[in-house]
Amino acid sequence: MMVVSGLWRYPVKSLVGAACETLQVNDWGPAGDRRWMLVDDSGRFLSQRQLPMMCRLQARETPSGIAIVDLDSAASIEVATPGSAAPARSVVVWGDDCRGLDAGDAVAQWLAARLGRVLRLCYMPDEEHRQVDLNYAQPGDRVSFADGFPFLLCHQRSVDWLSEKLGRTLEMSRFRPNLVVDGGEAFAERQWRRLAVGNIEFDVVKPCSRCVIPSIAPHSGERETEVFALLREHCSDGAEVVFGQNLIQRGTGSIALGDVVRPLA
């Protein structure tokens, strides 16, 4: 039997997320996931690809917005969700042009002091609709500032298999999943096309293409080239490195640790 062994929400794209016991699922996917994003002065998104030390800043939801914590100094800042009167910015996630509400100078300066880069923090408002790629999705499927899909699933057995090959433990946090499953065979997720998690069904639409982020050590921000070499050797589809599966929810509700995971196709 396979079960949910981990749930993660990432309020700010590419910052450290928060582990959850339950995760609400709505038309965005995981509620509150990647609704915030750092952008440069041209509005293009920033991630650990450009700024590896983003892996040392953790974001969590608060009743009024989010809090961001510097994991090295324990310094923190709270940010209120921008209202409709906040300045709007044109922001870009890969090839998608979106509208983001600017979160203000105080948090921009706080983040810039830690990351060494002029930047802004923006929020995707409820009325914004970013369509998921229609090559994989249905019209109306929406996604936040995530790379392209609402959910990312990783299999604990697959990470364990890679850890054994590497000779040391690979932290699941490197792969930034929303949903972690355990049980069954390593890499079984490569065969799934449809999945039920608790009472919610998901389409398994595309393997997740991987960049350098899994090779960034979560405790230091240093790039470990041997990790990407391992993925390239064992997780290549011939054109690119892939690991984990992108999902689109086909229902709403909640999923919880321990929920049964059932492949449907």
C-alpha positions as CSV (number, residue, x, y, z in Angstrom):
1,M,0.0,0.0,0.0
2,M,1.2,3.5,-0.8
3,V,0.4,6.5,1.5
4,V,1.1,10.2,1.7
5,S,4.3,10.6,3.7
6,G,5.0,14.3,3.1
7,L,3.1,17.5,2.3
8,W,4.7,20.8,1.5
9,R,3.5,24.3,0.8
10,Y,5.8,27.0,-0.6
11,P,4.2,30.4,-0.1
12,V,7.1,32.2,-2.0
13,K,8.4,30.7,-5.2
14,S,11.9,29.2,-4.6
15,L,12.1,30.0,-0.9
16,V,12.0,27.2,1.7
17,G,8.5,26.0,2.3
18,A,6.7,24.6,5.3
19,A,5.8,20.9,6.0
20,C,2.1,20.4,6.6
21,E,0.0,17.7,8.2
22,T,-2.9,18.5,5.9
23,L,-3.1,20.4,2.6
24,Q,-6.1,22.2,1.3
25,V,-6.7,21.7,-2.4
26,N,-8.7,24.3,-4.4
27,D,-8.8,25.5,-8.0
28,W,-5.2,26.8,-7.7
29,G,-3.9,23.4,-6.6
30,P,-2.3,23.5,-3.1
31,A,-4.0,26.5,-1.4
32,G,-1.5,29.3,-0.8
33,D,1.3,27.7,-2.8
34,R,3.6,30.0,-4.7
35,R,1.3,33.0,-4.7
36,W,4.3,35.2,-4.0
37,M,7.4,35.6,-6.1
38,L,10.7,37.6,-6.2
39,V,11.4,39.5,-9.5
40,D,14.2,41.6,-10.8
41,D,13.8,45.2,-12.0
42,S,12.5,44.0,-15.3
43,G,9.8,41.9,-13.7
44,R,11.4,38.5,-14.5
45,F,11.2,35.9,-11.8
46,L,14.2,35.0,-9.6
47,S,14.9,31.6,-8.2
48,Q,17.6,29.5,-6.6
49,R,19.0,29.1,-10.1
50,Q,20.3,32.7,-10.0
51,L,20.3,33.1,-6.2
52,P,21.2,29.8,-4.4
53,M,21.0,31.5,-1.0
54,M,17.3,31.6,-1.4
55,C,17.5,28.1,0.1
56,R,18.3,29.7,3.5
57,L,15.1,31.9,3.6
58,Q,11.9,30.2,4.8
59,A,8.4,31.5,4.1
60,R,5.3,30.5,6.1
61,E,1.7,31.8,6.0
62,T,0.4,34.1,8.7
63,P,-3.2,35.3,9.3
64,S,-2.4,38.5,7.5
65,G,0.0,37.3,4.8
66,I,3.4,35.7,5.2
67,A,6.5,35.7,7.4
68,I,10.0,35.2,6.0
69,V,12.8,33.9,8.2
70,D,16.5,34.0,7.6
71,L,17.5,30.5,8.7
72,D,21.1,31.5,9.4
73,S,20.5,34.6,11.6
74,A,16.9,33.9,12.7
75,A,15.9,37.4,11.6
76,S,12.4,37.6,10.3
77,I,10.0,40.0,8.6
78,E,6.2,39.8,8.3
79,V,4.5,41.0,5.1
80,A,0.8,41.7,4.7
81,T,-1.0,40.5,1.6
82,P,-1.2,43.5,-0.8
83,G,-4.7,44.9,-1.3
84,S,-6.2,46.1,-4.5
85,A,-4.7,49.5,-4.0
86,A,-1.1,48.2,-4.1
87,P,1.0,49.0,-7.2
88,A,0.6,46.4,-9.9
89,R,3.6,45.1,-11.8
90,S,3.9,43.1,-15.1
91,V,5.8,40.0,-14.1
92,V,7.1,37.1,-16.2
93,V,7.2,33.4,-15.2
94,W,9.0,31.5,-18.0
95,G,6.9,32.5,-21.1
96,D,3.9,33.7,-19.2
97,D,3.1,37.4,-18.6
98,C,1.2,37.9,-15.3
99,R,0.1,40.6,-13.0
100,G,1.6,40.9,-9.5
101,L,0.9,43.2,-6.7
102,D,4.0,44.8,-5.2
103,A,4.6,44.0,-1.5
104,G,6.4,47.2,-0.7
105,D,9.9,48.7,-0.1
106,A,10.5,47.3,3.4
107,V,10.5,43.6,2.4
108,A,12.3,44.4,-0.9
109,Q,15.1,46.0,1.1
110,W,15.2,43.2,3.7
111,L,15.5,40.5,1.0
112,A,18.0,42.4,-1.1
113,A,20.3,42.8,2.0
114,R,20.4,39.0,2.3
115,L,20.5,38.0,-1.3
116,G,22.7,40.8,-2.7
117,R,20.4,41.7,-5.5
118,V,17.9,44.5,-6.2
119,L,14.5,42.8,-6.3
120,R,10.8,43.1,-5.5
121,L,8.4,40.7,-3.9
122,C,5.0,40.4,-5.7
123,Y,1.8,38.6,-5.0
124,M,-0.6,37.0,-7.4
125,P,-4.1,38.3,-6.7
126,D,-7.2,36.0,-6.6
127,E,-8.6,37.5,-9.9
128,E,-5.4,36.7,-11.9
129,H,-5.7,33.6,-14.1
130,R,-2.6,31.9,-15.4
131,Q,-3.6,29.1,-17.7
132,V,-1.7,25.8,-17.5
133,D,-0.1,24.7,-20.7
134,L,-2.9,23.4,-22.9
135,N,-0.6,20.7,-24.3
136,Y,-1.2,19.0,-21.0
137,A,-4.2,20.7,-19.4
138,Q,-7.8,21.6,-19.9
139,P,-9.0,25.1,-20.6
140,G,-9.6,26.9,-17.2
141,D,-6.9,24.9,-15.4
142,R,-4.9,27.6,-13.5
143,V,-1.6,27.7,-11.8
144,S,0.1,30.3,-9.5
145,F,3.7,31.4,-9.9
146,A,4.8,27.7,-9.9
147,D,7.0,26.7,-12.8
148,G,4.1,25.3,-14.8
149,F,1.8,23.0,-12.9
150,P,-0.2,23.1,-9.7
151,F,1.3,20.0,-8.0
152,L,4.6,18.2,-7.9
153,L,4.8,14.6,-6.7
154,C,7.9,12.8,-5.6
155,H,8.3,9.2,-4.5
156,Q,10.3,8.5,-1.3
157,R,11.5,5.2,-2.6
158,S,12.9,6.9,-5.7
159,V,14.9,9.4,-3.5
160,D,16.1,6.5,-1.3
161,W,17.3,4.7,-4.4
162,L,19.3,7.7,-5.5
163,S,20.6,8.2,-2.0
164,E,22.0,4.6,-2.1
165,K,23.7,5.2,-5.4
166,L,25.2,8.5,-4.2
167,G,26.3,6.9,-0.9
168,R,24.7,9.5,1.4
169,T,21.2,10.7,2.1
170,L,19.6,13.1,-0.3
171,E,17.1,15.4,1.4
172,M,13.6,15.4,-0.1
173,S,13.6,19.2,0.2
174,R,16.0,19.4,-2.7
175,F,13.2,18.3,-5.1
176,R,10.6,20.7,-3.7
177,P,7.5,18.5,-3.9
178,N,4.1,19.3,-2.7
179,L,3.2,15.7,-2.3
180,V,5.5,12.8,-1.2
181,V,4.3,9.2,-1.4
182,D,5.9,6.1,0.1
183,G,5.4,2.5,-0.6
184,G,5.7,0.3,-3.6
185,E,8.7,0.2,-6.0
186,A,11.2,3.0,-6.7
187,F,10.3,5.0,-9.8
188,A,6.8,3.4,-10.1
189,E,5.6,7.0,-10.5
190,R,7.0,7.0,-14.0
191,Q,4.1,4.7,-15.1
192,W,1.2,6.6,-13.5
193,R,-1.3,8.5,-15.6
194,R,-4.1,9.0,-13.1
195,L,-4.0,8.9,-9.3
196,A,-6.4,9.1,-6.3
197,V,-5.0,10.6,-3.1
198,G,-7.6,10.2,-0.4
199,N,-10.8,11.4,-2.0
200,I,-9.2,13.6,-4.7
201,E,-8.2,12.5,-8.1
202,F,-5.3,13.8,-10.1
203,D,-4.1,13.7,-13.7
204,V,-0.4,12.8,-13.9
205,V,0.5,15.0,-16.9
206,K,4.2,15.3,-17.3
207,P,7.6,14.3,-15.7
208,C,9.2,17.2,-14.0
209,S,12.1,18.7,-15.9
210,R,15.0,19.4,-13.6
211,C,17.6,22.3,-13.5
212,V,20.4,22.8,-11.0
213,I,18.2,23.4,-8.0
214,P,18.3,19.7,-6.7
215,S,22.1,20.0,-6.6
216,I,22.0,23.0,-4.2
217,A,22.8,21.8,-0.6
218,P,19.8,23.0,1.6
219,H,22.0,23.7,4.6
220,S,24.6,25.9,2.8
221,G,23.4,27.0,-0.7
222,E,26.5,25.4,-2.2
223,R,26.2,23.6,-5.5
224,E,27.1,19.9,-5.4
225,T,27.8,18.9,-9.0
226,E,27.9,15.2,-8.1
227,V,24.1,15.3,-7.4
228,F,23.2,16.6,-10.8
229,A,25.6,14.1,-12.4
230,L,23.7,11.3,-10.5
231,L,20.4,12.6,-11.8
232,R,21.7,12.9,-15.4
233,E,23.0,9.3,-15.2
234,H,19.8,7.7,-13.8
235,C,16.9,10.2,-14.5
236,S,17.4,11.3,-18.1
237,D,14.7,10.9,-20.8
238,G,17.3,11.3,-23.4
239,A,16.8,15.0,-23.8
240,E,16.8,16.4,-20.3
241,V,16.9,15.4,-16.6
242,V,13.5,14.5,-15.2
243,F,12.5,13.5,-11.7
244,G,9.0,13.5,-10.1
245,Q,5.7,14.0,-11.7
246,N,3.6,17.1,-12.4
247,L,-0.1,16.7,-11.4
248,I,-3.3,18.6,-12.0
249,Q,-6.1,18.1,-9.4
250,R,-9.5,17.0,-10.6
251,G,-11.3,17.9,-7.4
252,T,-11.1,20.0,-4.3
253,G,-11.0,19.3,-0.5
254,S,-8.0,18.3,1.6
255,I,-5.3,15.6,1.7
256,A,-3.5,14.5,4.8
257,L,-0.5,12.6,5.9
258,G,-1.3,8.9,5.9
259,D,-3.9,9.1,3.1
260,V,-3.9,6.2,0.8
261,V,-2.5,6.7,-2.7
262,R,-4.1,4.6,-5.5
263,P,-2.9,4.6,-9.1
264,L,-6.0,4.6,-11.4
265,A,-4.2,4.3,-14.7
